[in-house]
Amino acid sequence: MDFHWIGFFFWLFVAASFLALIVGLIKLSSRLLVLSGLLMILPFLYFLGAENWMRWLVLFPLLPFALAIFAKKKD
């Protein structure tokens, strides 16, 4: 059984993005929220090729960017 690097980086980006999202929400840090959105873009673009409701998951990275704008305006 071979090690698949693409799967490793896929899940690494997903885990890092959700960790940055949680910490960014706790601290209301716009930089962490933008980092979370950037880390989410590549893994969630994978779902753009789906032929069912999972295609809508591509819009999920917009949430951290919207929250970053809200956090920036609050400062």
Backbone as XML, in Angstrom:
<?xml version="1.0"?>
<chain id="A" units="angstrom">
  <residue number="1" name="MET">
    <atom name="N" x="0.845" y="-1.175" z="0.000"/>
    <atom name="CA" x="0.000" y="0.000" z="0.000"/>
    <atom name="C" x="0.892" y="1.240" z="0.000"/>
  </residue>
  <residue number="2" name="ASP">
    <atom name="N" x="0.665" y="2.094" z="-0.944"/>
    <atom name="CA" x="1.473" y="3.300" z="-1.087"/>
    <atom name="C" x="0.893" y="4.442" z="-0.267"/>
  </residue>
  <residue number="3" name="PHE">
    <atom name="N" x="1.771" y="5.387" z="0.035"/>
    <atom name="CA" x="1.352" y="6.589" z="0.741"/>
    <atom name="C" x="0.955" y="7.634" z="-0.297"/>
  </residue>
  <residue number="4" name="HIS">
    <atom name="N" x="-0.222" y="8.190" z="-0.174"/>
    <atom name="CA" x="-0.725" y="9.175" z="-1.130"/>
    <atom name="C" x="-0.567" y="10.577" z="-0.539"/>
  </residue>
  <residue number="5" name="TRP">
    <atom name="N" x="0.373" y="11.314" z="-1.090"/>
    <atom name="CA" x="0.666" y="12.647" z="-0.583"/>
    <atom name="C" x="-0.497" y="13.610" z="-0.794"/>
  </residue>
  <residue number="6" name="ILE">
    <atom name="N" x="-1.231" y="13.449" z="-1.891"/>
    <atom name="CA" x="-2.326" y="14.382" z="-2.168"/>
    <atom name="C" x="-3.416" y="14.269" z="-1.104"/>
  </residue>
  <residue number="7" name="GLY">
    <atom name="N" x="-3.689" y="13.056" z="-0.660"/>
    <atom name="CA" x="-4.663" y="12.870" z="0.415"/>
    <atom name="C" x="-4.168" y="13.434" z="1.729"/>
  </residue>
  <residue number="8" name="PHE">
    <atom name="N" x="-2.869" y="13.292" z="1.967"/>
    <atom name="CA" x="-2.279" y="13.839" z="3.190"/>
    <atom name="C" x="-2.432" y="15.355" z="3.222"/>
  </residue>
  <residue number="9" name="PHE">
    <atom name="N" x="-2.080" y="16.018" z="2.112"/>
    <atom name="CA" x="-2.192" y="17.474" z="2.079"/>
    <atom name="C" x="-3.645" y="17.938" z="2.068"/>
  </residue>
  <residue number="10" name="PHE">
    <atom name="N" x="-4.526" y="17.172" z="1.454"/>
    <atom name="CA" x="-5.955" y="17.495" z="1.468"/>
    <atom name="C" x="-6.456" y="17.576" z="2.909"/>
  </residue>
  <residue number="11" name="TRP">
    <atom name="N" x="-6.214" y="16.535" z="3.684"/>
    <atom name="CA" x="-6.698" y="16.512" z="5.063"/>
    <atom name="C" x="-5.913" y="17.453" z="5.962"/>
  </residue>
  <residue number="12" name="LEU">
    <atom name="N" x="-4.643" y="17.695" z="5.648"/>
    <atom name="CA" x="-3.863" y="18.665" z="6.411"/>
    <atom name="C" x="-4.434" y="20.069" z="6.229"/>
  </residue>
  <residue number="13" name="PHE">
    <atom name="N" x="-4.771" y="20.426" z="4.990"/>
    <atom name="CA" x="-5.369" y="21.737" z="4.735"/>
    <atom name="C" x="-6.745" y="21.864" z="5.386"/>
  </residue>
  <residue number="14" name="VAL">
    <atom name="N" x="-7.538" y="20.811" z="5.339"/>
    <atom name="CA" x="-8.869" y="20.850" z="5.955"/>
    <atom name="C" x="-8.747" y="21.031" z="7.464"/>
  </residue>
  <residue number="15" name="ALA">
    <atom name="N" x="-7.867" y="20.259" z="8.098"/>
    <atom name="CA" x="-7.697" y="20.358" z="9.553"/>
    <atom name="C" x="-7.136" y="21.719" z="9.947"/>
  </residue>
  <residue number="16" name="ALA">
    <atom name="N" x="-6.141" y="22.201" z="9.212"/>
    <atom name="CA" x="-5.546" y="23.502" z="9.528"/>
    <atom name="C" x="-6.548" y="24.633" z="9.324"/>
  </residue>
  <residue number="17" name="SER">
    <atom name="N" x="-7.382" y="24.524" z="8.311"/>
    <atom name="CA" x="-8.354" y="25.588" z="8.064"/>
    <atom name="C" x="-9.415" y="25.637" z="9.157"/>
  </residue>
  <residue number="18" name="PHE">
    <atom name="N" x="-9.879" y="24.474" z="9.603"/>
    <atom name="CA" x="-10.873" y="24.484" z="10.680"/>
    <atom name="C" x="-10.261" y="24.916" z="12.010"/>
  </residue>
  <residue number="19" name="LEU">
    <atom name="N" x="-8.996" y="24.567" z="12.244"/>
    <atom name="CA" x="-8.315" y="25.031" z="13.450"/>
    <atom name="C" x="-8.155" y="26.551" z="13.414"/>
  </residue>
  <residue number="20" name="ALA">
    <atom name="N" x="-7.741" y="27.086" z="12.273"/>
    <atom name="CA" x="-7.605" y="28.539" z="12.134"/>
    <atom name="C" x="-8.964" y="29.229" z="12.246"/>
  </residue>
  <residue number="21" name="LEU">
    <atom name="N" x="-10.015" y="28.587" z="11.745"/>
    <atom name="CA" x="-11.359" y="29.161" z="11.850"/>
    <atom name="C" x="-11.804" y="29.243" z="13.306"/>
  </residue>
  <residue number="22" name="ILE">
    <atom name="N" x="-11.584" y="28.190" z="14.061"/>
    <atom name="CA" x="-11.998" y="28.174" z="15.468"/>
    <atom name="C" x="-11.208" y="29.194" z="16.278"/>
  </residue>
  <residue number="23" name="VAL">
    <atom name="N" x="-9.886" y="29.211" z="16.106"/>
    <atom name="CA" x="-9.058" y="30.167" z="16.847"/>
    <atom name="C" x="-9.364" y="31.595" z="16.396"/>
  </residue>
  <residue number="24" name="GLY">
    <atom name="N" x="-9.597" y="31.782" z="15.110"/>
    <atom name="CA" x="-9.941" y="33.108" z="14.606"/>
    <atom name="C" x="-11.265" y="33.610" z="15.144"/>
  </residue>
  <residue number="25" name="LEU">
    <atom name="N" x="-12.224" y="32.712" z="15.323"/>
    <atom name="CA" x="-13.510" y="33.120" z="15.902"/>
    <atom name="C" x="-13.378" y="33.439" z="17.385"/>
  </residue>
  <residue number="26" name="ILE">
    <atom name="N" x="-12.554" y="32.677" z="18.086"/>
    <atom name="CA" x="-12.369" y="32.931" z="19.517"/>
    <atom name="C" x="-11.676" y="34.267" z="19.741"/>
  </residue>
  <residue number="27" name="LYS">
    <atom name="N" x="-10.624" y="34.528" z="18.959"/>
    <atom name="CA" x="-9.858" y="35.761" z="19.125"/>
    <atom name="C" x="-10.389" y="36.917" z="18.281"/>
  </residue>
  <residue number="28" name="LEU">
    <atom name="N" x="-11.335" y="36.661" z="17.392"/>
    <atom name="CA" x="-11.836" y="37.633" z="16.414"/>
    <atom name="C" x="-10.679" y="38.254" z="15.631"/>
  </residue>
  <residue number="29" name="SER">
    <atom name="N" x="-9.808" y="37.391" z="15.142"/>
    <atom name="CA" x="-8.645" y="37.811" z="14.376"/>
    <atom name="C" x="-8.956" y="37.708" z="12.888"/>
  </residue>
  <residue number="30" name="SER">
    <atom name="N" x="-8.907" y="38.843" z="12.212"/>
    <atom name="CA" x="-9.210" y="38.831" z="10.778"/>
    <atom name="C" x="-8.130" y="38.091" z="9.990"/>
  </residue>
  <residue number="31" name="ARG">
    <atom name="N" x="-6.889" y="38.131" z="10.443"/>
    <atom name="CA" x="-5.809" y="37.429" z="9.740"/>
    <atom name="C" x="-5.992" y="35.919" z="9.803"/>
  </residue>
  <residue number="32" name="LEU">
    <atom name="N" x="-6.369" y="35.405" z="10.954"/>
    <atom name="CA" x="-6.596" y="33.966" z="11.069"/>
    <atom name="C" x="-7.811" y="33.529" z="10.259"/>
  </residue>
  <residue number="33" name="LEU">
    <atom name="N" x="-8.813" y="34.369" z="10.193"/>
    <atom name="CA" x="-9.994" y="34.028" z="9.404"/>
    <atom name="C" x="-9.691" y="34.033" z="7.908"/>
  </residue>
  <residue number="34" name="VAL">
    <atom name="N" x="-8.874" y="34.969" z="7.462"/>
    <atom name="CA" x="-8.464" y="34.979" z="6.053"/>
    <atom name="C" x="-7.592" y="33.765" z="5.760"/>
  </residue>
  <residue number="35" name="LEU">
    <atom name="N" x="-6.688" y="33.424" z="6.676"/>
    <atom name="CA" x="-5.862" y="32.228" z="6.509"/>
    <atom name="C" x="-6.732" y="30.983" z="6.426"/>
  </residue>
  <residue number="36" name="SER">
    <atom name="N" x="-7.755" y="30.927" z="7.239"/>
    <atom name="CA" x="-8.681" y="29.799" z="7.198"/>
    <atom name="C" x="-9.372" y="29.706" z="5.841"/>
  </residue>
  <residue number="37" name="GLY">
    <atom name="N" x="-9.820" y="30.827" z="5.323"/>
    <atom name="CA" x="-10.461" y="30.833" z="4.009"/>
    <atom name="C" x="-9.517" y="30.416" z="2.899"/>
  </residue>
  <residue number="38" name="LEU">
    <atom name="N" x="-8.276" y="30.880" z="2.967"/>
    <atom name="CA" x="-7.295" y="30.507" z="1.946"/>
    <atom name="C" x="-6.956" y="29.024" z="2.004"/>
  </residue>
  <residue number="39" name="LEU">
    <atom name="N" x="-6.861" y="28.483" z="3.214"/>
    <atom name="CA" x="-6.567" y="27.055" z="3.349"/>
    <atom name="C" x="-7.747" y="26.190" z="2.921"/>
  </residue>
  <residue number="40" name="MET">
    <atom name="N" x="-8.948" y="26.736" z="2.971"/>
    <atom name="CA" x="-10.135" y="25.969" z="2.583"/>
    <atom name="C" x="-10.353" y="25.927" z="1.077"/>
  </residue>
  <residue number="41" name="ILE">
    <atom name="N" x="-9.830" y="26.898" z="0.361"/>
    <atom name="CA" x="-10.142" y="27.009" z="-1.065"/>
    <atom name="C" x="-9.742" y="25.759" z="-1.839"/>
  </residue>
  <residue number="42" name="LEU">
    <atom name="N" x="-8.495" y="25.314" z="-1.713"/>
    <atom name="CA" x="-8.044" y="24.170" z="-2.510"/>
    <atom name="C" x="-8.793" y="22.879" z="-2.208"/>
  </residue>
  <residue number="43" name="PRO">
    <atom name="N" x="-8.926" y="22.476" z="-0.943"/>
    <atom name="CA" x="-9.665" y="21.226" z="-0.713"/>
    <atom name="C" x="-11.130" y="21.298" z="-1.131"/>
  </residue>
  <residue number="44" name="PHE">
    <atom name="N" x="-11.770" y="22.436" z="-0.946"/>
    <atom name="CA" x="-13.188" y="22.521" z="-1.259"/>
    <atom name="C" x="-13.443" y="22.701" z="-2.749"/>
  </residue>
  <residue number="45" name="LEU">
    <atom name="N" x="-12.435" y="23.119" z="-3.518"/>
    <atom name="CA" x="-12.592" y="23.163" z="-4.973"/>
    <atom name="C" x="-12.722" y="21.759" z="-5.553"/>
  </residue>
  <residue number="46" name="TYR">
    <atom name="N" x="-12.239" y="20.775" z="-4.827"/>
    <atom name="CA" x="-12.376" y="19.380" z="-5.255"/>
    <atom name="C" x="-13.849" y="19.016" z="-5.433"/>
  </residue>
  <residue number="47" name="PHE">
    <atom name="N" x="-14.698" y="19.562" z="-4.579"/>
    <atom name="CA" x="-16.122" y="19.235" z="-4.621"/>
    <atom name="C" x="-16.853" y="19.923" z="-5.772"/>
  </residue>
  <residue number="48" name="LEU">
    <atom name="N" x="-16.184" y="20.823" z="-6.481"/>
    <atom name="CA" x="-16.811" y="21.492" z="-7.617"/>
    <atom name="C" x="-17.130" y="20.509" z="-8.735"/>
  </residue>
  <residue number="49" name="GLY">
    <atom name="N" x="-16.394" y="19.412" z="-8.802"/>
    <atom name="CA" x="-16.642" y="18.412" z="-9.833"/>
    <atom name="C" x="-17.767" y="17.452" z="-9.511"/>
  </residue>
  <residue number="50" name="ALA">
    <atom name="N" x="-18.374" y="17.589" z="-8.353"/>
    <atom name="CA" x="-19.464" y="16.689" z="-7.965"/>
    <atom name="C" x="-20.710" y="16.992" z="-8.793"/>
  </residue>
  <residue number="51" name="GLU">
    <atom name="N" x="-21.532" y="15.993" z="-8.962"/>
    <atom name="CA" x="-22.761" y="16.150" z="-9.747"/>
    <atom name="C" x="-24.011" y="16.157" z="-8.867"/>
  </residue>
  <residue number="52" name="ASN">
    <atom name="N" x="-23.841" y="16.435" z="-7.591"/>
    <atom name="CA" x="-24.986" y="16.435" z="-6.679"/>
    <atom name="C" x="-24.900" y="17.658" z="-5.761"/>
  </residue>
  <residue number="53" name="TRP">
    <atom name="N" x="-25.547" y="17.573" z="-4.615"/>
    <atom name="CA" x="-25.619" y="18.700" z="-3.702"/>
    <atom name="C" x="-24.257" y="19.075" z="-3.125"/>
  </residue>
  <residue number="54" name="MET">
    <atom name="N" x="-23.266" y="18.184" z="-3.204"/>
    <atom name="CA" x="-21.952" y="18.476" z="-2.629"/>
    <atom name="C" x="-21.233" y="19.594" z="-3.375"/>
  </residue>
  <residue number="55" name="ARG">
    <atom name="N" x="-21.716" y="19.948" z="-4.553"/>
    <atom name="CA" x="-21.137" y="21.061" z="-5.308"/>
    <atom name="C" x="-21.264" y="22.366" z="-4.521"/>
  </residue>
  <residue number="56" name="TRP">
    <atom name="N" x="-22.264" y="22.478" z="-3.683"/>
    <atom name="CA" x="-22.488" y="23.694" z="-2.905"/>
    <atom name="C" x="-21.457" y="23.886" z="-1.802"/>
  </residue>
  <residue number="57" name="LEU">
    <atom name="N" x="-20.673" y="22.850" z="-1.507"/>
    <atom name="CA" x="-19.618" y="22.988" z="-0.503"/>
    <atom name="C" x="-18.527" y="23.958" z="-0.941"/>
  </residue>
  <residue number="58" name="VAL">
    <atom name="N" x="-18.473" y="24.256" z="-2.232"/>
    <atom name="CA" x="-17.478" y="25.200" z="-2.741"/>
    <atom name="C" x="-17.706" y="26.589" z="-2.142"/>
  </residue>
  <residue number="59" name="LEU">
    <atom name="N" x="-18.930" y="26.888" z="-1.777"/>
    <atom name="CA" x="-19.244" y="28.200" z="-1.216"/>
    <atom name="C" x="-18.842" y="28.331" z="0.249"/>
  </residue>
  <residue number="60" name="PHE">
    <atom name="N" x="-18.506" y="27.226" z="0.897"/>
    <atom name="CA" x="-18.170" y="27.270" z="2.323"/>
    <atom name="C" x="-16.957" y="28.149" z="2.634"/>
  </residue>
  <residue number="61" name="PRO">
    <atom name="N" x="-15.894" y="28.199" z="1.798"/>
    <atom name="CA" x="-14.770" y="29.096" z="2.113"/>
    <atom name="C" x="-15.133" y="30.577" z="2.118"/>
  </residue>
  <residue number="62" name="LEU">
    <atom name="N" x="-16.285" y="30.950" z="1.594"/>
    <atom name="CA" x="-16.693" y="32.353" z="1.651"/>
    <atom name="C" x="-17.048" y="32.782" z="3.070"/>
  </residue>
  <residue number="63" name="LEU">
    <atom name="N" x="-17.434" y="31.839" z="3.900"/>
    <atom name="CA" x="-17.814" y="32.150" z="5.280"/>
    <atom name="C" x="-16.661" y="32.766" z="6.076"/>
  </residue>
  <residue number="64" name="PRO">
    <atom name="N" x="-15.461" y="32.183" z="6.086"/>
    <atom name="CA" x="-14.373" y="32.831" z="6.829"/>
    <atom name="C" x="-14.006" y="34.212" z="6.286"/>
  </residue>
  <residue number="65" name="PHE">
    <atom name="N" x="-14.110" y="34.397" z="4.963"/>
    <atom name="CA" x="-13.811" y="35.717" z="4.406"/>
    <atom name="C" x="-14.843" y="36.750" z="4.869"/>
  </residue>
  <residue number="66" name="ALA">
    <atom name="N" x="-16.107" y="36.371" z="4.915"/>
    <atom name="CA" x="-17.148" y="37.279" z="5.410"/>
    <atom name="C" x="-16.943" y="37.576" z="6.893"/>
  </residue>
  <residue number="67" name="LEU">
    <atom name="N" x="-16.572" y="36.565" z="7.654"/>
    <atom name="CA" x="-16.304" y="36.780" z="9.075"/>
    <atom name="C" x="-15.068" y="37.651" z="9.284"/>
  </residue>
  <residue number="68" name="ALA">
    <atom name="N" x="-14.085" y="37.549" z="8.397"/>
    <atom name="CA" x="-12.891" y="38.391" z="8.494"/>
    <atom name="C" x="-13.239" y="39.854" z="8.257"/>
  </residue>
  <residue number="69" name="ILE">
    <atom name="N" x="-14.127" y="40.106" z="7.312"/>
    <atom name="CA" x="-14.565" y="41.486" z="7.072"/>
    <atom name="C" x="-15.303" y="42.017" z="8.293"/>
  </residue>
  <residue number="70" name="PHE">
    <atom name="N" x="-16.154" y="41.183" z="8.889"/>
    <atom name="CA" x="-16.875" y="41.579" z="10.101"/>
    <atom name="C" x="-15.903" y="41.858" z="11.245"/>
  </residue>
  <residue number="71" name="ALA">
    <atom name="N" x="-14.886" y="41.005" z="11.414"/>
    <atom name="CA" x="-13.910" y="41.192" z="12.491"/>
    <atom name="C" x="-13.067" y="42.438" z="12.251"/>
  </residue>
  <residue number="72" name="LYS">
    <atom name="N" x="-12.749" y="42.716" z="10.996"/>
    <atom name="CA" x="-11.945" y="43.907" z="10.672"/>
    <atom name="C" x="-12.731" y="45.185" z="10.952"/>
  </residue>
  <residue number="73" name="LYS">
    <atom name="N" x="-14.027" y="45.178" z="10.641"/>
    <atom name="CA" x="-14.853" y="46.361" z="10.891"/>
    <atom name="C" x="-15.088" y="46.571" z="12.382"/>
  </residue>
  <residue number="74" name="LYS">
    <atom name="N" x="-15.060" y="45.478" z="13.143"/>
    <atom name="CA" x="-15.305" y="45.591" z="14.576"/>
    <atom name="C" x="-14.115" y="46.222" z="15.295"/>
  </residue>
  <residue number="75" name="ASP">
    <atom name="N" x="-12.910" y="46.080" z="14.738"/>
    <atom name="CA" x="-11.711" y="46.666" z="15.368"/>
    <atom name="C" x="-11.619" y="48.127" z="15.191"/>
  </residue>
</chain>
